[in-house]
Every structure is written in structure tokens, then in C-alpha cells.
């Protein structure tokens, strides 16, 4: 079984490259103040400081306000740095919610990352505990994704059972898909996706690689296809 890195894994790898000697990216801790050492420190050293229990919330907030300002002013590389600074928290969200997410863990990581980045984009660097707002925005996005994917998984399961189960009235599942496509209920691309993922049990990651899109986009396309196919089956082929 192969393992493909998630978006969070990729961010972490890029962060470590930025923090690597001999040209490590640094923060001027003396300029930030608020209890930080009066010297420039590499970004990974600053992350370690933020994770220490004895580091006060005043210090943490000062660093995060600086990171938000930098990410707004110079997205590359400071968006990567800000995301990596929150990485322990983002991974914690994934660990808490993964059991509730019926899809690929990498899709959940993508949702977590998207929630964080959207919040970072509009964050106010002047508010207290801005890092808490960023964390909870990522958590909320992931929580909503869990609820959405659970509902969609139930729909897909019901649909899969309907078209896969032997039913003389419907015929072979591939024929059902063909009839739905010829009637215009689904497009040829949607029929192919339903056949690959639901009938042939292809992994969404494999379908994503084949189509040159993300796993999340595969999920969205599959959801749209299954809704249209479900409507076609519930109305009956003669109604199309």
C-alpha cells in the first residue's frame, strides 16, 4: 500500500527546507520583543519556543501578529511559515476528526489547510490571541467537511447498492449507467467516474491522478454525478 503525502505534509517539507542551514529563514525576535530572546532565530527555533508550555500567551500572540503581517505583505514564503507554525495544531485537528471522516485522510487535511488559509487571508493582526482564531477556523472547516462527507457517503452507499445489486428490472449496472448517459441524466465523464469509483472500487486518489485533478475535486464531481444518477433512478428510466 503506497502512501501519498497530504497538503499538510508538503507544507511541512517546504518549511523544513526554509529553516535549513546555511541559509535558514529567521525572525528578528529582538524587534518582536514580548519576552523573546533579543536575537534573530530560525523559524523552526521560533516554532519550538511557541510550543513550550512556559511561553506566555503574550509572547505567542506577538509572534502570530508578526506572522500575519508578514503573510499579508509577502505571501511567499511567509504563508508557508505561518501554516507550519500552526502545524502541530492542524495535525491535532486531523487526529481528532479523522475517525468521523469517511473519505481519504488527505482530503481531510486539505479541508483543514483551506480553513486555516482562508482565515489567515482575512486575519486582523491587531486582535489578541489571533492564533486561536486561526486554529478554530481550521477546526470549523474540518468539522463541516466531516458532516458533509458523512451525508454524501450515505447517499453514495445507497446508490451503489441500488445499481450494483442484481435487479432484473434495472439490468446490469454498466447498462444502467449507459442508459442514464444516453438519456442525458449524466455526462460520459460522470458515468466513467461512477463506474471507476463505485462499481470497480477504484481509489479516489487513483482517479485524481488519472484525471490530473485533486482528490477533493474528484469527490465533488462524484457527488454531482451520484445526485443526478439517483434522481434518474428514482424517477425511472421511462421518465427521462
C-alpha positions as CSV (number, residue, x, y, z in Angstrom):
1,X,0.0,0.0,0.0
2,X,1.5,3.3,-1.1
3,X,1.3,6.5,0.9
4,X,1.0,9.9,-0.8
5,X,1.8,13.0,1.2
6,X,-1.1,15.3,2.1
7,X,-1.1,19.0,1.6
8,X,0.0,19.4,5.2
9,X,2.9,17.1,4.7
10,X,4.0,19.1,1.7
11,X,3.8,22.4,3.7
12,X,5.9,20.8,6.5
13,X,8.6,19.7,4.0
14,X,8.8,23.2,2.5
15,X,9.0,24.7,5.9
16,X,11.9,22.5,6.9
17,X,13.7,23.4,3.7
18,X,13.2,27.1,4.5
19,X,14.6,26.5,8.0
20,X,17.6,24.5,6.9
21,X,21.2,25.8,7.2
22,X,23.2,27.5,5.9
23,X,20.5,30.0,4.7
24,X,17.8,29.4,7.3
25,X,14.9,31.9,7.2
26,X,14.9,33.8,10.5
27,X,12.7,36.1,12.6
28,X,14.0,39.1,14.3
29,X,12.9,38.2,17.8
30,X,14.5,41.4,19.3
31,X,12.2,43.5,17.2
32,X,9.1,41.5,18.2
33,X,10.1,41.6,21.9
34,X,7.5,40.4,24.4
35,X,9.8,38.0,26.2
36,X,11.6,36.6,23.1
37,X,15.4,36.3,23.0
38,X,17.0,39.5,21.8
39,X,18.4,37.9,18.6
40,X,17.4,36.6,15.3
41,X,16.3,32.9,15.4
42,X,15.5,30.5,12.6
43,X,11.8,29.9,12.0
44,X,12.0,26.3,13.3
45,X,13.6,27.5,16.6
46,X,10.7,30.0,17.0
47,X,8.2,27.2,16.4
48,X,9.8,25.2,19.3
49,X,9.5,28.3,21.5
50,X,5.8,28.7,20.7
51,X,5.2,25.0,21.7
52,X,6.7,25.3,25.1
53,X,4.3,25.5,28.0
54,X,6.2,28.2,29.7
55,X,5.9,30.6,26.7
56,X,3.3,33.1,27.7
57,X,0.2,33.9,25.5
58,X,1.5,37.5,25.2
59,X,4.7,36.2,23.5
60,X,2.8,33.8,21.3
61,X,0.4,36.5,20.3
62,X,3.2,38.9,19.4
63,X,4.8,36.3,17.2
64,X,1.5,35.5,15.5
65,X,0.7,39.1,14.9
66,X,4.1,39.4,13.2
67,X,3.5,36.3,11.1
68,X,0.1,37.5,10.0
69,X,1.5,40.9,8.9
70,X,4.3,39.1,7.1
71,X,2.0,36.7,5.4
72,X,-0.2,39.5,4.2
73,X,2.7,41.6,2.9
74,X,4.9,38.8,1.5
75,X,2.8,35.6,1.0
76,X,5.8,33.7,-0.3
77,X,7.4,32.4,1.9
78,X,5.5,33.7,5.0
79,X,2.2,31.9,4.3
80,X,4.2,28.6,4.4
81,X,5.9,29.7,7.6
82,X,2.6,30.7,9.3
83,X,1.0,27.4,8.3
84,X,3.9,25.4,9.5
85,X,3.9,27.3,12.8
86,X,0.3,26.1,13.3
87,X,1.2,22.6,12.0
88,X,1.0,20.8,15.4
89,X,-2.5,22.3,15.9
90,X,-3.6,21.4,12.4
91,X,-2.4,17.8,12.8
92,X,-4.2,17.7,16.1
93,X,-7.4,18.6,14.4
94,X,-6.9,15.8,11.8
95,X,-6.3,13.3,14.6
96,X,-9.4,14.3,16.5
97,X,-11.7,14.2,13.4
98,X,-10.2,11.5,11.2
99,X,-12.5,8.8,12.7
100,X,-15.5,10.8,11.7
101,X,-14.4,11.5,8.1
102,X,-15.4,8.7,5.7
103,X,-13.1,9.8,2.9
104,X,-9.4,9.9,2.3
105,X,-7.3,11.3,5.1
106,X,-5.6,13.6,2.6
107,X,-8.9,15.1,1.7
108,X,-9.5,16.0,5.3
109,X,-6.0,17.5,5.6
110,X,-6.9,19.6,2.5
111,X,-10.0,20.9,4.2
112,X,-8.1,21.7,7.4
113,X,-5.5,23.6,5.4
114,X,-8.1,25.5,3.4
115,X,-9.9,26.6,6.5
116,X,-6.7,27.9,8.0
117,X,-5.6,29.7,4.8
118,X,-8.9,31.4,4.4
119,X,-8.8,32.7,8.0
120,X,-5.2,33.8,7.6
121,X,-6.1,35.8,4.5
122,X,-8.6,37.9,6.4
123,X,-7.0,37.8,9.9
124,X,-6.6,41.1,11.8
125,X,-3.0,41.3,13.1
126,X,-4.2,43.6,15.9
127,X,-6.5,41.3,17.7
128,X,-5.5,39.4,20.8
129,X,-4.9,35.6,20.5
130,X,-5.1,35.7,16.7
131,X,-3.6,32.2,16.7
132,X,-6.7,30.9,18.4
133,X,-9.0,32.3,15.8
134,X,-6.9,30.7,13.1
135,X,-7.0,27.3,14.8
136,X,-10.7,27.3,15.3
137,X,-11.4,28.4,11.7
138,X,-9.5,25.4,10.6
139,X,-11.3,23.2,13.0
140,X,-14.7,24.5,12.0
141,X,-14.0,23.9,8.3
142,X,-12.9,20.3,9.0
143,X,-15.9,19.7,11.3
144,X,-18.3,20.9,8.5
145,X,-16.4,18.7,6.0
146,X,-17.0,15.6,8.3
147,X,-20.7,16.3,8.4
148,X,-20.9,16.9,4.7
149,X,-18.9,13.8,3.7
150,X,-20.9,11.6,6.1
151,X,-24.1,12.6,4.5
152,X,-22.7,12.1,1.0
153,X,-21.2,8.8,1.9
154,X,-24.6,7.5,2.9
155,X,-26.1,8.7,-0.4
156,X,-23.3,7.1,-2.3
157,X,-23.7,3.8,-0.4
158,X,-27.4,3.7,-1.1
159,X,-26.8,4.5,-4.8
160,X,-24.0,1.9,-5.1
161,X,-26.3,-0.8,-3.6
162,X,-29.1,0.2,-6.0
163,X,-27.1,0.0,-9.1
164,X,-24.8,-2.9,-8.1
165,X,-27.3,-5.2,-6.7
166,X,-28.8,-7.7,-9.2
167,X,-32.1,-6.3,-10.3
168,X,-33.8,-7.7,-13.4
169,X,-35.9,-4.5,-13.7
170,X,-32.7,-2.4,-14.0
171,X,-30.3,-4.7,-15.7
172,X,-26.5,-4.8,-15.5
173,X,-25.1,-1.8,-13.6
174,X,-23.0,-0.8,-16.6
175,X,-26.2,-0.9,-18.8
176,X,-27.9,1.3,-16.2
177,X,-25.1,3.8,-16.4
178,X,-25.2,3.6,-20.2
179,X,-28.9,4.3,-20.3
180,X,-28.5,7.2,-17.9
181,X,-25.8,8.7,-20.0
182,X,-27.8,8.2,-23.3
183,X,-30.8,9.9,-21.7
184,X,-28.7,12.9,-20.7
185,X,-29.0,12.2,-16.9
186,X,-25.3,12.1,-16.6
187,X,-22.4,13.0,-18.8
188,X,-20.0,10.5,-20.2
189,X,-17.3,11.8,-17.8
190,X,-19.7,11.4,-14.9
191,X,-20.6,7.9,-15.9
192,X,-16.9,6.9,-16.2
193,X,-16.2,8.3,-12.7
194,X,-19.2,6.4,-11.1
195,X,-18.1,3.2,-12.9
196,X,-14.5,3.5,-11.8
197,X,-15.1,4.5,-8.2
198,X,-18.4,2.9,-7.2
199,X,-18.6,-0.1,-9.5
200,X,-14.9,-1.0,-9.9
201,X,-13.9,0.2,-6.4
202,X,-11.1,2.4,-7.7
203,X,-9.5,4.7,-5.2
204,X,-10.3,8.4,-5.5
205,X,-6.6,9.2,-5.3
206,X,-6.1,7.0,-8.4
207,X,-8.9,8.7,-10.2
208,X,-7.5,12.1,-9.3
209,X,-4.1,11.2,-10.7
210,X,-5.6,9.8,-13.9
211,X,-7.7,13.0,-14.4
212,X,-5.0,15.4,-13.3
213,X,-7.1,17.0,-10.5
214,X,-7.2,16.9,-6.7
215,X,-8.9,14.2,-4.7
216,X,-11.3,16.9,-3.4
217,X,-12.3,17.8,-7.0
218,X,-12.9,14.1,-7.6
219,X,-15.2,13.9,-4.6
220,X,-17.1,17.0,-5.8
221,X,-17.5,15.5,-9.3
222,X,-18.6,12.2,-7.9
223,X,-21.1,13.8,-5.6
224,X,-22.7,15.7,-8.5
225,X,-22.8,12.5,-10.6
226,X,-24.4,10.4,-7.9
227,X,-27.0,13.0,-7.2
228,X,-28.0,13.1,-10.9
229,X,-28.0,9.4,-11.2
230,X,-30.1,9.0,-8.0
231,X,-32.7,11.4,-9.4
232,X,-32.7,9.4,-12.7
233,X,-33.2,6.1,-10.9
234,X,-35.9,7.4,-8.5
235,X,-37.9,8.8,-11.4
236,X,-37.5,5.7,-13.5
237,X,-35.8,5.4,-16.9
238,X,-39.1,6.0,-18.7
239,X,-39.4,9.4,-17.1
240,X,-36.1,10.7,-18.5
